[in-house]
Amino acid sequence: MSGFAERRSVATVALVVGNYDEAIAWYVERLGFVLTEDVDLGAGKRWVTVAPAKRHGARLLLAEASGEEQASRIGNQTGGRVFLFLETDDFARDHQAMLAKGVEFREAPRHEAYGTVAVFADLYGSLWDLIEPKRRD
């Protein structure tokens, strides 16, 4: 017995952004996410979450930077590594749709032992993988 609840999950991941509204627009229009919450917290702060259309996986909390230190992390929260992974059941479909919406891919799709993948950047330069995991029969 570990002392922890048996059923836990990572439900929300904070992503530091430059502006709430431009981030909402980019994730909704370019990636097809849905706005799941937009709550005014006062003093210019909001609780803004977006998620893949069918609510699979974690939500993103779009956290507008407050101050120079947070602003310095926009687009580079992981020191240049891929930060987030957008998993799909049809890589070709989603890759084409994202290209058509103006998403910037940093490489051509490649086939790896774990699946089909390509790195793309969000509006601030944060790196993501679009990935279709290899099916395990």
N, CA, C and O atoms as a GROMACS GRO file, in nm:
protein
  548
    1MET      N    1   0.085  -0.118   0.000
    1MET     CA    2   0.000   0.000   0.000
    1MET      C    3   0.089   0.124   0.000
    1MET      O    4   0.175   0.139   0.087
    2SER      N    5   0.069   0.213  -0.097
    2SER     CA    6   0.156   0.329  -0.114
    2SER      C    7   0.114   0.450  -0.032
    2SER      O    8   0.195   0.540  -0.010
    3GLY      N    9  -0.008   0.454   0.015
    3GLY     CA   10  -0.057   0.570   0.086
    3GLY      C   11  -0.120   0.674  -0.005
    3GLY      O   12  -0.171   0.775   0.043
    4PHE      N   13  -0.116   0.650  -0.136
    4PHE     CA   14  -0.177   0.742  -0.232
    4PHE      C   15  -0.305   0.682  -0.286
    4PHE      O   16  -0.325   0.561  -0.285
    5ALA      N   17  -0.393   0.770  -0.334
    5ALA     CA   18  -0.515   0.725  -0.399
    5ALA      C   19  -0.478   0.642  -0.521
    5ALA      O   20  -0.379   0.671  -0.588
    6GLU      N   21  -0.557   0.541  -0.550
    6GLU     CA   22  -0.530   0.455  -0.665
    6GLU      C   23  -0.552   0.527  -0.798
    6GLU      O   24  -0.484   0.499  -0.897
    7ARG      N   25  -0.646   0.618  -0.798
    7ARG     CA   26  -0.682   0.682  -0.925
    7ARG      C   27  -0.647   0.830  -0.921
    7ARG      O   28  -0.722   0.912  -0.867
    8ARG      N   29  -0.532   0.863  -0.978
    8ARG     CA   30  -0.489   1.002  -0.989
    8ARG      C   31  -0.446   1.026  -1.133
    8ARG      O   32  -0.415   0.932  -1.206
    9SER      N   33  -0.444   1.152  -1.174
    9SER     CA   34  -0.399   1.185  -1.308
    9SER      C   35  -0.347   1.328  -1.310
    9SER      O   36  -0.382   1.409  -1.225
   10VAL      N   37  -0.262   1.356  -1.407
   10VAL     CA   38  -0.221   1.493  -1.431
   10VAL      C   39  -0.334   1.554  -1.514
   10VAL      O   40  -0.356   1.513  -1.628
   11ALA      N   41  -0.404   1.650  -1.457
   11ALA     CA   42  -0.524   1.703  -1.521
   11ALA      C   43  -0.501   1.836  -1.592
   11ALA      O   44  -0.567   1.866  -1.691
   12THR      N   45  -0.408   1.917  -1.540
   12THR     CA   46  -0.386   2.050  -1.595
   12THR      C   47  -0.238   2.080  -1.593
   12THR      O   48  -0.168   2.051  -1.496
   13VAL      N   49  -0.189   2.140  -1.702
   13VAL     CA   50  -0.050   2.181  -1.713
   13VAL      C   51  -0.048   2.330  -1.741
   13VAL      O   52  -0.114   2.376  -1.835
   14ALA      N   53   0.027   2.407  -1.661
   14ALA     CA   54   0.036   2.552  -1.681
   14ALA      C   55   0.135   2.582  -1.793
   14ALA      O   56   0.244   2.525  -1.799
   15LEU      N   57   0.096   2.673  -1.881
   15LEU     CA   58   0.180   2.718  -1.991
   15LEU      C   59   0.184   2.871  -1.984
   15LEU      O   60   0.081   2.936  -1.999
   16VAL      N   61   0.301   2.928  -1.962
   16VAL     CA   62   0.315   3.073  -1.953
   16VAL      C   63   0.303   3.132  -2.092
   16VAL      O   64   0.374   3.092  -2.185
   17VAL      N   65   0.212   3.229  -2.107
   17VAL     CA   66   0.185   3.292  -2.236
   17VAL      C   67   0.197   3.444  -2.223
   17VAL      O   68   0.198   3.498  -2.112
   18GLY      N   69   0.206   3.510  -2.337
   18GLY     CA   70   0.219   3.655  -2.338
   18GLY      C   71   0.089   3.730  -2.323
   18GLY      O   72   0.086   3.841  -2.271
   19ASN      N   73  -0.020   3.669  -2.369
   19ASN     CA   74  -0.149   3.737  -2.367
   19ASN      C   75  -0.260   3.631  -2.371
   19ASN      O   76  -0.258   3.541  -2.455
   20TYR      N   77  -0.354   3.643  -2.279
   20TYR     CA   78  -0.463   3.545  -2.273
   20TYR      C   79  -0.535   3.530  -2.406
   20TYR      O   80  -0.548   3.419  -2.459
   21ASP      N   81  -0.582   3.641  -2.460
   21ASP     CA   82  -0.669   3.634  -2.578
   21ASP      C   83  -0.598   3.584  -2.702
   21ASP      O   84  -0.655   3.507  -2.779
   22GLU      N   85  -0.471   3.627  -2.724
   22GLU     CA   86  -0.401   3.576  -2.842
   22GLU      C   87  -0.369   3.428  -2.826
   22GLU      O   88  -0.369   3.354  -2.925
   23ALA      N   89  -0.343   3.383  -2.704
   23ALA     CA   90  -0.317   3.240  -2.682
   23ALA      C   91  -0.444   3.158  -2.702
   23ALA      O   92  -0.441   3.053  -2.766
   24ILE      N   93  -0.556   3.206  -2.649
   24ILE     CA   94  -0.684   3.137  -2.671
   24ILE      C   95  -0.709   3.123  -2.822
   24ILE      O   96  -0.739   3.014  -2.871
   25ALA      N   97  -0.698   3.233  -2.893
   25ALA     CA   98  -0.725   3.232  -3.037
   25ALA      C   99  -0.635   3.132  -3.108
   25ALA      O  100  -0.683   3.057  -3.194
   26TRP      N  101  -0.506   3.129  -3.075
   26TRP     CA  102  -0.413   3.039  -3.144
   26TRP      C  103  -0.449   2.893  -3.118
   26TRP      O  104  -0.457   2.814  -3.212
   27TYR      N  105  -0.470   2.858  -2.993
   27TYR     CA  106  -0.498   2.717  -2.961
   27TYR      C  107  -0.633   2.671  -3.016
   27TYR      O  108  -0.646   2.556  -3.058
   28VAL      N  109  -0.730   2.758  -3.017
   28VAL     CA  110  -0.862   2.722  -3.070
   28VAL      C  111  -0.860   2.717  -3.223
   28VAL      O  112  -0.908   2.621  -3.283
   29GLU      N  113  -0.805   2.821  -3.285
   29GLU     CA  114  -0.809   2.829  -3.431
   29GLU      C  115  -0.706   2.740  -3.500
   29GLU      O  116  -0.736   2.681  -3.604
   30ARG      N  117  -0.588   2.728  -3.444
   30ARG     CA  118  -0.481   2.652  -3.511
   30ARG      C  119  -0.478   2.505  -3.474
   30ARG      O  120  -0.450   2.420  -3.558
   31LEU      N  121  -0.506   2.473  -3.346
   31LEU     CA  122  -0.499   2.333  -3.302
   31LEU      C  123  -0.636   2.270  -3.285
   31LEU      O  124  -0.645   2.149  -3.261
   32GLY      N  125  -0.742   2.348  -3.295
   32GLY     CA  126  -0.876   2.292  -3.280
   32GLY      C  127  -0.914   2.261  -3.136
   32GLY      O  128  -1.006   2.183  -3.112
   33PHE      N  129  -0.843   2.321  -3.040
   33PHE     CA  130  -0.878   2.302  -2.900
   33PHE      C  131  -1.008   2.377  -2.870
   33PHE      O  132  -1.053   2.459  -2.950
   34VAL      N  133  -1.068   2.347  -2.756
   34VAL     CA  134  -1.186   2.420  -2.711
   34VAL      C  135  -1.150   2.496  -2.584
   34VAL      O  136  -1.070   2.451  -2.502
   35LEU      N  137  -1.211   2.611  -2.570
   35LEU     CA  138  -1.197   2.690  -2.449
   35LEU      C  139  -1.286   2.626  -2.344
   35LEU      O  140  -1.408   2.621  -2.361
   36THR      N  141  -1.226   2.576  -2.236
   36THR     CA  142  -1.305   2.506  -2.135
   36THR      C  143  -1.340   2.594  -2.016
   36THR      O  144  -1.441   2.572  -1.949
   37GLU      N  145  -1.257   2.695  -1.988
   37GLU     CA  146  -1.286   2.790  -1.881
   37GLU      C  147  -1.220   2.923  -1.911
   37GLU      O  148  -1.111   2.927  -1.968
   38ASP      N  149  -1.287   3.031  -1.873
   38ASP     CA  150  -1.230   3.165  -1.879
   38ASP      C  151  -1.296   3.244  -1.768
   38ASP      O  152  -1.402   3.303  -1.786
   39VAL      N  153  -1.232   3.245  -1.652
   39VAL     CA  154  -1.289   3.304  -1.530
   39VAL      C  155  -1.205   3.425  -1.489
   39VAL      O  156  -1.084   3.415  -1.474
   40ASP      N  157  -1.271   3.538  -1.472
   40ASP     CA  158  -1.204   3.660  -1.426
   40ASP      C  159  -1.173   3.646  -1.278
   40ASP      O  160  -1.263   3.625  -1.196
   41LEU      N  161  -1.045   3.658  -1.244
   41LEU     CA  162  -1.003   3.647  -1.104
   41LEU      C  163  -0.976   3.783  -1.041
   41LEU      O  164  -0.938   3.792  -0.925
   42GLY      N  165  -0.997   3.889  -1.118
   42GLY     CA  166  -0.972   4.024  -1.069
   42GLY      C  167  -0.826   4.064  -1.089
   42GLY      O  168  -0.739   3.979  -1.109
   43ALA      N  169  -0.802   4.192  -1.083
   43ALA     CA  170  -0.667   4.248  -1.095
   43ALA      C  171  -0.597   4.205  -1.223
   43ALA      O  172  -0.475   4.191  -1.225
   44GLY      N  173  -0.674   4.184  -1.331
   44GLY     CA  174  -0.616   4.146  -1.460
   44GLY      C  175  -0.583   3.999  -1.476
   44GLY      O  176  -0.536   3.958  -1.582
   45LYS      N  177  -0.607   3.920  -1.374
   45LYS     CA  178  -0.579   3.775  -1.381
   45LYS      C  179  -0.704   3.699  -1.422
   45LYS      O  180  -0.816   3.737  -1.389
   46ARG      N  181  -0.681   3.591  -1.497
   46ARG     CA  182  -0.790   3.503  -1.540
   46ARG      C  183  -0.747   3.359  -1.523
   46ARG      O  184  -0.628   3.328  -1.527
   47TRP      N  185  -0.843   3.271  -1.504
   47TRP     CA  186  -0.822   3.126  -1.505
   47TRP      C  187  -0.872   3.080  -1.641
   47TRP      O  188  -0.992   3.068  -1.663
   48VAL      N  189  -0.778   3.054  -1.733
   48VAL     CA  190  -0.812   3.020  -1.871
   48VAL      C  191  -0.758   2.881  -1.902
   48VAL      O  192  -0.638   2.856  -1.892
   49THR      N  193  -0.848   2.791  -1.939
   49THR     CA  194  -0.804   2.657  -1.978
   49THR      C  195  -0.858   2.622  -2.116
   49THR      O  196  -0.969   2.660  -2.154
   50VAL      N  197  -0.775   2.550  -2.191
   50VAL     CA  198  -0.813   2.496  -2.321
   50VAL      C  199  -0.779   2.348  -2.320
   50VAL      O  200  -0.695   2.302  -2.242
   51ALA      N  201  -0.846   2.273  -2.408
   51ALA     CA  202  -0.823   2.129  -2.413
   51ALA      C  203  -0.854   2.078  -2.554
   51ALA      O  204  -0.929   2.142  -2.628
   52PRO      N  205  -0.796   1.963  -2.591
   52PRO     CA  206  -0.833   1.903  -2.719
   52PRO      C  207  -0.985   1.888  -2.726
   52PRO      O  208  -1.051   1.870  -2.623
   53ALA      N  209  -1.039   1.896  -2.845
   53ALA     CA  210  -1.184   1.904  -2.865
   53ALA      C  211  -1.265   1.800  -2.791
   53ALA      O  212  -1.374   1.830  -2.742
   54LYS      N  213  -1.214   1.679  -2.781
   54LYS     CA  214  -1.294   1.575  -2.714
   54LYS      C  215  -1.250   1.554  -2.570
   54LYS      O  216  -1.284   1.453  -2.508
   55ARG      N  217  -1.174   1.649  -2.516
   55ARG     CA  218  -1.130   1.649  -2.377
   55ARG      C  219  -1.046   1.526  -2.341
   55ARG      O  220  -1.052   1.477  -2.229
   56HIS      N  221  -0.969   1.479  -2.436
   56HIS     CA  222  -0.876   1.371  -2.406
   56HIS      C  223  -0.749   1.434  -2.351
   56HIS      O  224  -0.700   1.533  -2.405
   57GLY      N  225  -0.696   1.378  -2.246
   57GLY     CA  226  -0.570   1.426  -2.192
   57GLY      C  227  -0.587   1.545  -2.102
   57GLY      O  228  -0.698   1.584  -2.065
   58ALA      N  229  -0.474   1.604  -2.066
   58ALA     CA  230  -0.472   1.717  -1.974
   58ALA      C  231  -0.519   1.845  -2.042
   58ALA      O  232  -0.509   1.861  -2.164
   59ARG      N  233  -0.569   1.936  -1.960
   59ARG     CA  234  -0.602   2.071  -2.005
   59ARG      C  235  -0.476   2.155  -1.996
   59ARG      O  236  -0.384   2.123  -1.920
   60LEU      N  237  -0.472   2.262  -2.072
   60LEU     CA  238  -0.366   2.362  -2.058
   60LEU      C  239  -0.424   2.482  -1.984
   60LEU      O  240  -0.528   2.534  -2.021
   61LEU      N  241  -0.355   2.525  -1.880
   61LEU     CA  242  -0.386   2.650  -1.814
   61LEU      C  243  -0.300   2.756  -1.881
   61LEU      O  244  -0.178   2.754  -1.867
   62LEU      N  245  -0.363   2.847  -1.952
   62LEU     CA  246  -0.290   2.954  -2.019
   62LEU      C  247  -0.267   3.064  -1.916
   62LEU      O  248  -0.359   3.138  -1.881
   63ALA      N  249  -0.145   3.072  -1.867
   63ALA     CA  250  -0.110   3.162  -1.757
   63ALA      C  251  -0.034   3.282  -1.813
   63ALA      O  252   0.083   3.271  -1.850
   64GLU      N  253  -0.101   3.397  -1.818
   64GLU     CA  254  -0.036   3.516  -1.871
   64GLU      C  255   0.078   3.557  -1.778
   64GLU      O  256   0.061   3.566  -1.656
   65ALA      N  257   0.194   3.581  -1.838
   65ALA     CA  258   0.312   3.616  -1.760
   65ALA      C  259   0.289   3.742  -1.678
   65ALA      O  260   0.227   3.838  -1.723
   66SER      N  261   0.341   3.739  -1.557
   66SER     CA  262   0.334   3.853  -1.467
   66SER      C  263   0.477   3.885  -1.424
   66SER      O  264   0.536   3.813  -1.344
   67GLY      N  265   0.531   3.992  -1.476
   67GLY     CA  266   0.666   4.033  -1.441
   67GLY      C  267   0.770   3.981  -1.538
   67GLY      O  268   0.743   3.894  -1.620
   68GLU      N  269   0.890   4.036  -1.527
   68GLU     CA  270   0.998   4.004  -1.619
   68GLU      C  271   1.044   3.859  -1.610
   68GLU      O  272   1.073   3.798  -1.713
   69GLU      N  273   1.052   3.805  -1.491
   69GLU     CA  274   1.101   3.667  -1.478
   69GLU      C  275   1.009   3.569  -1.549
   69GLU      O  276   1.056   3.483  -1.623
   70GLN      N  277   0.878   3.582  -1.528
   70GLN     CA  278   0.784   3.494  -1.598
   70GLN      C  279   0.786   3.520  -1.747
   70GLN      O  280   0.783   3.426  -1.826
   71ALA      N  281   0.792   3.645  -1.787
   71ALA     CA  282   0.794   3.679  -1.930
   71ALA      C  283   0.917   3.618  -1.998
   71ALA      O  284   0.911   3.582  -2.115
   72SER      N  285   1.027   3.606  -1.925
   72SER     CA  286   1.149   3.548  -1.984
   72SER      C  287   1.133   3.400  -2.013
   72SER      O  288   1.214   3.343  -2.086
   73ARG      N  289   1.033   3.336  -1.957
   73ARG     CA  290   1.011   3.192  -1.977
   73ARG      C  291   0.915   3.162  -2.092
   73ARG      O  292   0.902   3.047  -2.132
   74ILE      N  293   0.848   3.264  -2.144
   74ILE     CA  294   0.752   3.243  -2.252
   74ILE      C  295   0.823   3.181  -2.371
   74ILE      O  296   0.923   3.235  -2.420
   75GLY      N  297   0.773   3.069  -2.418
   75GLY     CA  298   0.828   3.002  -2.535
   75GLY      C  299   0.949   2.916  -2.506
   75GLY      O  300   1.002   2.852  -2.597
   76ASN      N  301   0.994   2.912  -2.382
   76ASN     CA  302   1.114   2.833  -2.351
   76ASN      C  303   1.110   2.783  -2.207
   76ASN      O  304   1.205   2.801  -2.132
   77GLN      N  305   1.001   2.722  -2.170
   77GLN     CA  306   0.986   2.673  -2.034
   77GLN      C  307   1.073   2.551  -2.006
   77GLN      O  308   1.092   2.514  -1.890
   78THR      N  309   1.127   2.488  -2.110
   78THR     CA  310   1.205   2.365  -2.091
   78THR      C  311   1.346   2.375  -2.148
   78THR      O  312   1.409   2.273  -2.175
   79GLY      N  313   1.396   2.496  -2.165
   79GLY     CA  314   1.533   2.511  -2.212
   79GLY      C  315   1.555   2.464  -2.354
   79GLY      O  316   1.665   2.421  -2.389
   80GLY      N  317   1.452   2.472  -2.438
   80GLY     CA  318   1.465   2.436  -2.578
   80GLY      C  319   1.423   2.294  -2.613
   80GLY      O  320   1.424   2.256  -2.730
   81ARG      N  321   1.386   2.216  -2.515
   81ARG     CA  322   1.336   2.080  -2.542
   81ARG      C  323   1.188   2.084  -2.576
   81ARG      O  324   1.118   2.181  -2.546
   82VAL      N  325   1.142   1.977  -2.640
   82VAL     CA  326   0.997   1.963  -2.661
   82VAL      C  327   0.931   1.961  -2.524
   82VAL      O  328   0.975   1.890  -2.433
   83PHE      N  329   0.826   2.040  -2.510
   83PHE     CA  330   0.758   2.056  -2.382
   83PHE      C  331   0.631   1.972  -2.371
   83PHE      O  332   0.607   1.908  -2.269
   84LEU      N  333   0.551   1.973  -2.477
   84LEU     CA  334   0.422   1.906  -2.472
   84LEU      C  335   0.406   1.812  -2.591
   84LEU      O  336   0.471   1.830  -2.694
   85PHE      N  337   0.320   1.713  -2.576
   85PHE     CA  338   0.301   1.610  -2.677
   85PHE      C  339   0.152   1.601  -2.709
   85PHE      O  340   0.070   1.568  -2.623
   86LEU      N  341   0.119   1.631  -2.834
   86LEU     CA  342  -0.020   1.622  -2.880
   86LEU      C  343  -0.036   1.490  -2.952
   86LEU      O  344   0.013   1.472  -3.063
   87GLU      N  345  -0.105   1.399  -2.887
   87GLU     CA  346  -0.122   1.264  -2.940
   87GLU      C  347  -0.246   1.259  -3.028
   87GLU      O  348  -0.349   1.317  -2.996
   88THR      N  349  -0.234   1.189  -3.141
   88THR     CA  350  -0.342   1.177  -3.237
   88THR      C  351  -0.360   1.031  -3.280
   88THR      O  352  -0.269   0.949  -3.266
   89ASP      N  353  -0.478   1.000  -3.331
   89ASP     CA  354  -0.502   0.867  -3.386
   89ASP      C  355  -0.484   0.866  -3.537
   89ASP      O  356  -0.496   0.762  -3.601
   90ASP      N  357  -0.455   0.985  -3.597
   90ASP     CA  358  -0.435   0.995  -3.742
   90ASP      C  359  -0.337   1.109  -3.769
   90ASP      O  360  -0.377   1.224  -3.789
   91PHE      N  361  -0.210   1.075  -3.771
   91PHE     CA  362  -0.105   1.175  -3.787
   91PHE      C  363  -0.122   1.253  -3.917
   91PHE      O  364  -0.118   1.376  -3.916
   92ALA      N  365  -0.140   1.184  -4.029
   92ALA     CA  366  -0.148   1.250  -4.159
   92ALA      C  367  -0.262   1.352  -4.162
   92ALA      O  368  -0.243   1.463  -4.210
   93ARG      N  369  -0.377   1.315  -4.112
   93ARG     CA  370  -0.493   1.406  -4.110
   93ARG      C  371  -0.462   1.533  -4.030
   93ARG      O  372  -0.482   1.644  -4.078
   94ASP      N  373  -0.412   1.514  -3.908
   94ASP     CA  374  -0.387   1.628  -3.821
   94ASP      C  375  -0.270   1.712  -3.868
   94ASP      O  376  -0.272   1.834  -3.857
   95HIS      N  377  -0.167   1.648  -3.920
   95HIS     CA  378  -0.052   1.722  -3.974
   95HIS      C  379  -0.097   1.812  -4.087
   95HIS      O  380  -0.061   1.930  -4.091
   96GLN      N  381  -0.175   1.759  -4.180
   96GLN     CA  382  -0.226   1.838  -4.293
   96GLN      C  383  -0.315   1.953  -4.246
   96GLN      O  384  -0.302   2.065  -4.294
   97ALA      N  385  -0.404   1.925  -4.151
   97ALA     CA  386  -0.494   2.028  -4.100
   97ALA      C  387  -0.416   2.140  -4.031
   97ALA      O  388  -0.447   2.258  -4.046
   98MET      N  389  -0.314   2.102  -3.955
   98MET     CA  390  -0.233   2.201  -3.885
   98MET      C  391  -0.152   2.285  -3.984
   98MET      O  392  -0.141   2.407  -3.967
   99LEU      N  393  -0.096   2.223  -4.085
   99LEU     CA  394  -0.024   2.298  -4.188
   99LEU      C  395  -0.118   2.398  -4.255
   99LEU      O  396  -0.081   2.514  -4.278
  100ALA      N  397  -0.239   2.353  -4.286
  100ALA     CA  398  -0.337   2.440  -4.352
  100ALA      C  399  -0.376   2.559  -4.264
  100ALA      O  400  -0.414   2.664  -4.315
  101LYS      N  401  -0.365   2.543  -4.133
  101LYS     CA  402  -0.398   2.650  -4.038
  101LYS      C  403  -0.277   2.737  -4.006
  101LYS      O  404  -0.287   2.830  -3.926
  102GLY      N  405  -0.162   2.707  -4.067
  102GLY     CA  406  -0.045   2.790  -4.048
  102GLY      C  407   0.045   2.752  -3.932
  102GLY      O  408   0.130   2.831  -3.891
  103VAL      N  409   0.028   2.632  -3.879
  103VAL     CA  410   0.117   2.586  -3.771
  103VAL      C  411   0.256   2.562  -3.830
  103VAL      O  412   0.269   2.502  -3.936
  104GLU      N  413   0.359   2.610  -3.760
  104GLU     CA  414   0.496   2.598  -3.806
  104GLU      C  415   0.559   2.468  -3.756
  104GLU      O  416   0.583   2.452  -3.637
  105PHE      N  417   0.584   2.376  -3.848
  105PHE     CA  418   0.655   2.253  -3.814
  105PHE      C  419   0.804   2.278  -3.831
  105PHE      O  420   0.846   2.341  -3.928
  106ARG      N  421   0.882   2.229  -3.738
  106ARG     CA  422   1.026   2.250  -3.738
  106ARG      C  423   1.101   2.138  -3.809
  106ARG      O  424   1.222   2.145  -3.826
  107GLU      N  425   1.028   2.035  -3.851
  107GLU     CA  426   1.090   1.922  -3.919
  107GLU      C  427   0.984   1.848  -3.999
  107GLU      O  428   0.864   1.867  -3.979
  108ALA      N  429   1.031   1.765  -4.090
  108ALA     CA  430   0.941   1.677  -4.165
  108ALA      C  431   0.898   1.562  -4.073
  108ALA      O  432   0.972   1.526  -3.981
  109PRO      N  433   0.781   1.505  -4.097
  109PRO     CA  434   0.739   1.388  -4.019
  109PRO      C  435   0.844   1.277  -4.029
  109PRO      O  436   0.907   1.257  -4.133
  110ARG      N  437   0.859   1.206  -3.919
  110ARG     CA  438   0.952   1.093  -3.918
  110ARG      C  439   0.888   0.975  -3.847
  110ARG      O  440   0.800   0.990  -3.763
  111HIS      N  441   0.935   0.856  -3.884
  111HIS     CA  442   0.884   0.734  -3.824
  111HIS      C  443   0.988   0.681  -3.726
  111HIS      O  444   1.102   0.652  -3.763
  112GLU      N  445   0.947   0.670  -3.603
  112GLU     CA  446   1.034   0.620  -3.496
  112GLU      C  447   0.978   0.488  -3.445
  112GLU      O  448   0.866   0.449  -3.480
  113ALA      N  449   1.054   0.420  -3.362
  113ALA     CA  450   1.009   0.293  -3.304
  113ALA      C  451   0.880   0.309  -3.224
  113ALA      O  452   0.801   0.215  -3.213
  114TYR      N  453   0.858   0.428  -3.169
  114TYR     CA  454   0.741   0.453  -3.085
  114TYR      C  455   0.624   0.514  -3.162
  114TYR      O  456   0.514   0.524  -3.107
  115GLY      N  457   0.645   0.556  -3.289
  115GLY     CA  458   0.534   0.610  -3.366
  115GLY      C  459   0.579   0.712  -3.468
  115GLY      O  460   0.698   0.731  -3.492
  116THR      N  461   0.482   0.779  -3.529
  116THR     CA  462   0.507   0.885  -3.627
  116THR      C  463   0.502   1.017  -3.553
  116THR      O  464   0.412   1.041  -3.473
  117VAL      N  465   0.600   1.104  -3.581
  117VAL     CA  466   0.615   1.226  -3.501
  117VAL      C  467   0.674   1.339  -3.584
  117VAL      O  468   0.749   1.316  -3.679
  118ALA      N  469   0.640   1.463  -3.547
  118ALA     CA  470   0.703   1.583  -3.601
  118ALA      C  471   0.693   1.693  -3.496
  118ALA      O  472   0.592   1.706  -3.426
  119VAL      N  473   0.798   1.772  -3.486
  119VAL     CA  474   0.802   1.882  -3.389
  119VAL      C  475   0.740   2.007  -3.452
  119VAL      O  476   0.769   2.041  -3.567
  120PHE      N  477   0.655   2.075  -3.374
  120PHE     CA  478   0.600   2.203  -3.417
  120PHE      C  479   0.614   2.303  -3.304
  120PHE      O  480   0.634   2.266  -3.188
  121ALA      N  481   0.602   2.431  -3.339
  121ALA     CA  482   0.612   2.538  -3.241
  121ALA      C  483   0.476   2.607  -3.226
  121ALA      O  484   0.402   2.624  -3.323
  122ASP      N  485   0.445   2.646  -3.101
  122ASP     CA  486   0.324   2.723  -3.080
  122ASP      C  487   0.352   2.870  -3.111
  122ASP      O  488   0.461   2.903  -3.158
  123LEU      N  489   0.258   2.957  -3.085
  123LEU     CA  490   0.272   3.097  -3.122
  123LEU      C  491   0.387   3.168  -3.052
  123LEU      O  492   0.433   3.271  -3.100
  124TYR      N  493   0.434   3.115  -2.941
  124TYR     CA  494   0.544   3.177  -2.867
  124TYR      C  495   0.676   3.103  -2.886
  124TYR      O  496   0.779   3.146  -2.835
  125GLY      N  497   0.674   2.993  -2.960
  125GLY     CA  498   0.796   2.917  -2.984
  125GLY      C  499   0.813   2.795  -2.896
  125GLY      O  500   0.912   2.723  -2.910
  126SER      N  501   0.719   2.768  -2.805
  126SER     CA  502   0.726   2.644  -2.726
  126SER      C  503   0.716   2.526  -2.821
  126SER      O  504   0.634   2.525  -2.912
  127LEU      N  505   0.800   2.427  -2.798
  127LEU     CA  506   0.804   2.311  -2.887
  127LEU      C  507   0.712   2.201  -2.840
  127LEU      O  508   0.703   2.170  -2.721
  128TRP      N  509   0.643   2.142  -2.936
  128TRP     CA  510   0.549   2.032  -2.916
  128TRP      C  511   0.586   1.921  -3.012
  128TRP      O  512   0.648   1.945  -3.115
  129ASP      N  513   0.548   1.800  -2.978
  129ASP     CA  514   0.546   1.688  -3.072
  129ASP      C  515   0.402   1.659  -3.110
  129ASP      O  516   0.316   1.647  -3.023
  130LEU      N  517   0.375   1.649  -3.239
  130LEU     CA  518   0.252   1.586  -3.286
  130LEU      C  519   0.291   1.440  -3.304
  130LEU      O  520   0.385   1.410  -3.377
  131ILE      N  521   0.219   1.351  -3.238
  131ILE     CA  522   0.262   1.211  -3.240
  131ILE      C  523   0.143   1.116  -3.252
  131ILE      O  524   0.042   1.130  -3.184
  132GLU      N  525   0.160   1.020  -3.341
  132GLU     CA  526   0.067   0.907  -3.348
  132GLU      C  527   0.147   0.786  -3.298
  132GLU      O  528   0.233   0.735  -3.368
  133PRO      N  529   0.116   0.742  -3.177
  133PRO     CA  530   0.192   0.628  -3.122
  133PRO      C  531   0.176   0.504  -3.207
  133PRO      O  532   0.071   0.481  -3.268
  134LYS      N  533   0.281   0.425  -3.210
  134LYS     CA  534   0.276   0.298  -3.282
  134LYS      C  535   0.173   0.209  -3.213
  134LYS      O  536   0.171   0.196  -3.090
  135ARG      N  537   0.089   0.150  -3.291
  135ARG     CA  538  -0.014   0.059  -3.235
  135ARG      C  539   0.050  -0.069  -3.188
  135ARG      O  540   0.132  -0.130  -3.257
  136ARG      N  541   0.012  -0.108  -3.073
  136ARG     CA  542   0.061  -0.234  -3.017
  136ARG      C  543  -0.051  -0.336  -3.027
  136ARG      O  544  -0.158  -0.318  -2.968
  137ASP      N  545  -0.026  -0.441  -3.102
  137ASP     CA  546  -0.132  -0.542  -3.123
  137ASP      C  547  -0.134  -0.646  -3.014
  137ASP      O  548  -0.216  -0.737  -3.018
   0.00000   0.00000   0.00000
